[in-house]
Amino acid sequence: MQQEAQQVVVIGGGVVGLASAWWLLEAGYRVTLLEQAPTVGSAASARNGGQLSYRYVSPLADAGVPLKALQWMFQEDGPLRFRPEADMRQWRWLAQFLANCNSADNARTTAKLLELGELSRQSMAQLELKLPLSEFSWRDAGKLVVYRSKSAFDKAVAKPGSEDNRVVLNGAETAKLEPALAELAPSLAGGIFNSGEAVADCQAFCLALEKRLMAHPRFEGVVHAEAHTIFAENGRVSAIQTNAGWLAADHFVLAAGIQSRNLAATAGIYLPMYPLKGYSLTAPIGAEHCAPEISVTDFERKTLYARIGGNLRIAAMVDMVGEDTSIDRRRIAGLTKLARATMPHAADYDKAEPWAGLRPATPNSAPIIGATKYPNLWLNVGHGPLGFTFACGTANLLATLMRGKQTPFTLDCLALAA
Ligand SMILES: Cc1cc2nc3c(=O)[nH]c(=O)nc-3n(C[C@H](O)[C@H](O)[C@H](O)COP(=O)(O)OP(=O)(O)OC[C@H]3O[C@@H](n4cnc5c(N)ncnc54)[C@H](O)[C@@H]3O)c2cc1C
């Protein structure tokens, strides 16, 4: 007799929770998705930079970053803001982040994220068979990282990475490859182009995925309610308490973005995560030939520019200000000023729509996937600056782990430390 499929509740309808739900359905589970907001993909996954950055994984913690961070904090429109909190989690995260700021840890995490990036690319390709790319403005745009200072450029050129697809360019060549950078060219030391990186609309991807989930025979629907407590008894999680009642299942997957840390705490689990707030602008494309075709990252300004559908998306900044999603008008004014100076005619900046979101960041920029002290409570959290990029890869890994199968690579740096 065929055994009945086991039931999973996935908590969180962002890009990570939705992708998890899909891979678990494909693995044979019955799945319910729990999402507190009226629509999926409306938190950090809404208006992010849209990069599917499989090779430019670049963990934030690195040698020299603490000093640079101090300098940024004193720049008026600098990429980093820090507001001290009376919350030990901020200080604990900072201490762990600083411990990761060295070349050896950076190299180890980069190597792992490159493996995860490649799996994510393959997993996205599998999914694309079921999701028409046009539904979420997917484009094989390639990625061009541009450097204003010679020292940063030389360091990037010397850094080992995936060499196969990268092309190193001087300032003039950079502007020739991407004419939208013509105004910036005289102040550029150079650029590194990586073909094979893509760009897409993350929120549209979430909605397209939800549609496919709804049509899956083992999908049991989206419950729109807020999870309050994870309830464990006899060494297992038996139910989740929500504002709409209790939800029981065989397995539970925590994929609630930054709010995962509060939920995990209700089960006595500490997640080393902190919200790194970022901003984006979405502005209609201006003069067609002045808008970038390639997705551009301005390395020193920590700003990225991507054409998504008929819009230019500009994303940037890291504000360490707790779980505060308000839009700081001064930050938006600074970002608009920078975009106007960098690509003056690429978009109609007067019509730009501002947005802010919280990157659910771990101290080493690597997501946390897998088991907890409860054998039926699973994590898929902490995707930080690259959650769209890694969502399909980590969902695939999670489903592999839950079925007790061997993952394609070891999960050191990606598992919750004991
Ligand atoms: C400015 C900016 C630019 C970015 N650019 C890129 C980029 O170019 N490429 C890239 O790969 N990544 C990028 N990111 C990162 C990416 O957006 C995130 O890593 C990703 O969206 C995280 O997805 P998530 O599903 O974990 O979290 P979320 O999208 O935040 O989803 C979590 C969901 O859980 C729900 N939830 C939370 N708590 C509960 C609860 N108690 N009960 C029920 N539901 C709950 C929330 O409502 C939410 O819908 C960027 C982020 C920012 C802020």
The ligand as a MOL file (V3000), in Angstrom:
LIG
                    3D

  0  0  0     0  0            999 V3000
M  V30 BEGIN CTAB
M  V30 COUNTS 53 58 0 0 0
M  V30 BEGIN ATOM
M  V30 1 C 18.0230 46.8130 -0.9610 0
M  V30 2 C 18.1220 45.3190 -1.1770 0
M  V30 3 C 18.6550 44.8280 -2.3700 0
M  V30 4 C 18.7790 43.4640 -2.5720 0
M  V30 5 N 19.2380 43.0080 -3.7650 0
M  V30 6 C 19.3250 41.6790 -4.0010 0
M  V30 7 C 19.7540 41.2040 -5.2540 0
M  V30 8 O 20.0280 41.9650 -6.1640 0
M  V30 9 N 19.8610 39.8480 -5.4410 0
M  V30 10 C 19.5800 38.9790 -4.4380 0
M  V30 11 O 19.7490 37.7700 -4.6450 0
M  V30 12 N 19.1320 39.3990 -3.2370 0
M  V30 13 C 19.0040 40.7130 -2.9870 0
M  V30 14 N 18.5800 41.1840 -1.7770 0
M  V30 15 C 18.3440 40.2140 -0.7010 0
M  V30 16 C 17.0060 39.5180 -0.8240 0
M  V30 17 O 15.9950 40.4660 -1.0880 0
M  V30 18 C 16.6920 38.7560 0.4640 0
M  V30 19 O 17.7920 37.9510 0.8350 0
M  V30 20 C 15.4920 37.8500 0.2860 0
M  V30 21 O 14.3810 38.5770 -0.1770 0
M  V30 22 C 15.1190 37.1540 1.5880 0
M  V30 23 O 14.0060 36.3550 1.3160 0
M  V30 24 P 13.2170 35.6520 2.4930 0
M  V30 25 O 12.1480 34.8540 1.8500 0
M  V30 26 O 14.1760 34.9670 3.3880 0
M  V30 27 O 12.6220 36.8670 3.3450 0
M  V30 28 P 11.3510 37.7890 3.0620 0
M  V30 29 O 11.2370 38.1380 1.6440 0
M  V30 30 O 11.4390 38.8990 4.0510 0
M  V30 31 O 10.1470 36.8530 3.3790 0
M  V30 32 C 9.8130 36.4430 4.6860 0
M  V30 33 C 8.3140 36.2960 4.7140 0
M  V30 34 O 7.9440 35.7260 5.9540 0
M  V30 35 C 6.7800 36.3740 6.3910 0
M  V30 36 N 6.7410 36.2660 7.8570 0
M  V30 37 C 7.6330 36.8000 8.7220 0
M  V30 38 N 7.2900 36.5070 9.9670 0
M  V30 39 C 6.1660 35.7620 9.8950 0
M  V30 40 C 5.3250 35.1750 10.8670 0
M  V30 41 N 5.5820 35.2950 12.1720 0
M  V30 42 N 4.2400 34.4790 10.4530 0
M  V30 43 C 3.9600 34.3580 9.1200 0
M  V30 44 N 4.7120 34.9170 8.1460 0
M  V30 45 C 5.8170 35.6010 8.5420 0
M  V30 46 C 6.9480 37.8070 5.9350 0
M  V30 47 O 5.7020 38.4810 5.8650 0
M  V30 48 C 7.5990 37.6280 4.5830 0
M  V30 49 O 6.6860 37.5670 3.5300 0
M  V30 50 C 18.4110 42.5420 -1.5430 0
M  V30 51 C 17.8400 43.0400 -0.3590 0
M  V30 52 C 17.6970 44.4060 -0.1680 0
M  V30 53 C 17.0720 44.9020 1.1020 0
M  V30 END ATOM
M  V30 BEGIN BOND
M  V30 1 1 1 2
M  V30 2 1 2 3
M  V30 3 2 2 52
M  V30 4 2 3 4
M  V30 5 1 4 5
M  V30 6 1 4 50
M  V30 7 2 5 6
M  V30 8 1 6 7
M  V30 9 1 6 13
M  V30 10 2 7 8
M  V30 11 1 7 9
M  V30 12 1 9 10
M  V30 13 2 10 11
M  V30 14 1 10 12
M  V30 15 2 12 13
M  V30 16 1 13 14
M  V30 17 1 14 15
M  V30 18 1 14 50
M  V30 19 1 15 16
M  V30 20 1 16 17
M  V30 21 1 16 18
M  V30 22 1 18 19
M  V30 23 1 18 20
M  V30 24 1 20 21
M  V30 25 1 20 22
M  V30 26 1 22 23
M  V30 27 1 23 24
M  V30 28 2 24 25
M  V30 29 1 24 26
M  V30 30 1 24 27
M  V30 31 1 27 28
M  V30 32 2 28 29
M  V30 33 1 28 30
M  V30 34 1 28 31
M  V30 35 1 31 32
M  V30 36 1 32 33
M  V30 37 1 33 34
M  V30 38 1 33 48
M  V30 39 1 34 35
M  V30 40 1 35 36
M  V30 41 1 35 46
M  V30 42 1 36 37
M  V30 43 1 36 45
M  V30 44 2 37 38
M  V30 45 1 38 39
M  V30 46 1 39 40
M  V30 47 2 39 45
M  V30 48 1 40 41
M  V30 49 2 40 42
M  V30 50 1 42 43
M  V30 51 2 43 44
M  V30 52 1 44 45
M  V30 53 1 46 47
M  V30 54 1 46 48
M  V30 55 1 48 49
M  V30 56 2 50 51
M  V30 57 1 51 52
M  V30 58 1 52 53
M  V30 END BOND
M  V30 END CTAB
M  END
